[in-house]
Amino acid sequence: MKALKTVAVALGITLGAMIVIPLIVLAGLFVWLKLTEESDEEALDLDQEGA
């Protein structure tokens, strides 16, 4: 019975990790996109002022 409980806990942790890790990756990509988008806008502003 203890082995069954251990397997159930391991399965729960594995399923949780399969859901949480991709969400963390997507959140990181979203933050990176927002940060690079702001720096791109600053570069465009500088180009327009120079023209």
Kinemage of the C-alpha trace (Angstrom):
@kinemage 1
@onewidth
@group {chain A} dominant
@subgroup {mainchain}
@vectorlist {calphas} color= white
{ca met a 1} P 0.000 0.000 0.000
{ca lys a 2} L 2.905 2.337 0.741
{ca ala a 3} L 4.336 1.663 -2.733
{ca leu a 4} L 1.008 2.593 -4.334
{ca lys a 5} L 0.930 5.862 -2.414
{ca thr a 6} L 4.515 6.605 -3.460
{ca val a 7} L 3.677 5.954 -7.116
{ca ala a 8} L 0.587 8.183 -6.860
{ca val a 9} L 2.613 11.027 -5.349
{ca ala a 10} L 5.320 10.666 -8.004
{ca leu a 11} L 2.680 10.687 -10.737
{ca gly a 12} L 1.058 13.790 -9.275
{ca ile a 13} L 4.389 15.608 -9.106
{ca thr a 14} L 5.180 14.607 -12.686
{ca leu a 15} L 1.834 15.801 -14.014
{ca gly a 16} L 2.159 19.027 -12.061
{ca ala a 17} L 5.612 19.633 -13.515
{ca met a 18} L 4.313 18.957 -17.035
{ca ile a 19} L 1.795 21.761 -16.551
{ca val a 20} L 3.865 24.261 -14.545
{ca ile a 21} L 7.144 24.165 -16.498
{ca pro a 22} L 5.623 25.109 -19.906
{ca leu a 23} L 3.675 27.921 -18.229
{ca ile a 24} L 6.906 29.271 -16.730
{ca val a 25} L 8.588 29.084 -20.142
{ca leu a 26} L 5.696 30.926 -21.804
{ca ala a 27} L 5.713 33.592 -19.095
{ca gly a 28} L 9.447 34.068 -19.611
{ca leu a 29} L 9.008 34.401 -23.366
{ca phe a 30} L 6.208 36.923 -22.850
{ca val a 31} L 8.367 39.044 -20.543
{ca trp a 32} L 11.309 38.828 -22.969
{ca leu a 33} L 9.037 39.883 -25.849
{ca lys a 34} L 7.734 42.876 -23.900
{ca leu a 35} L 11.249 43.953 -22.922
{ca thr a 36} L 12.602 43.677 -26.459
{ca glu a 37} L 9.499 45.374 -27.874
{ca glu a 38} L 10.152 48.442 -25.704
{ca ser a 39} L 13.784 48.643 -26.777
{ca asp a 40} L 12.713 48.325 -30.433
{ca glu a 41} L 10.316 51.243 -30.013
{ca glu a 42} L 13.100 53.359 -28.504
{ca ala a 43} L 15.331 52.568 -31.478
{ca leu a 44} L 12.534 53.540 -33.873
{ca asp a 45} L 12.012 56.819 -32.029
{ca leu a 46} L 15.686 57.630 -32.402
{ca asp a 47} L 15.592 56.805 -36.120
{ca gln a 48} L 12.589 59.076 -36.711
{ca glu a 49} L 14.219 61.976 -34.864
{ca gly a 50} L 17.331 61.680 -36.989
{ca ala a 51} L 15.432 61.690 -40.284
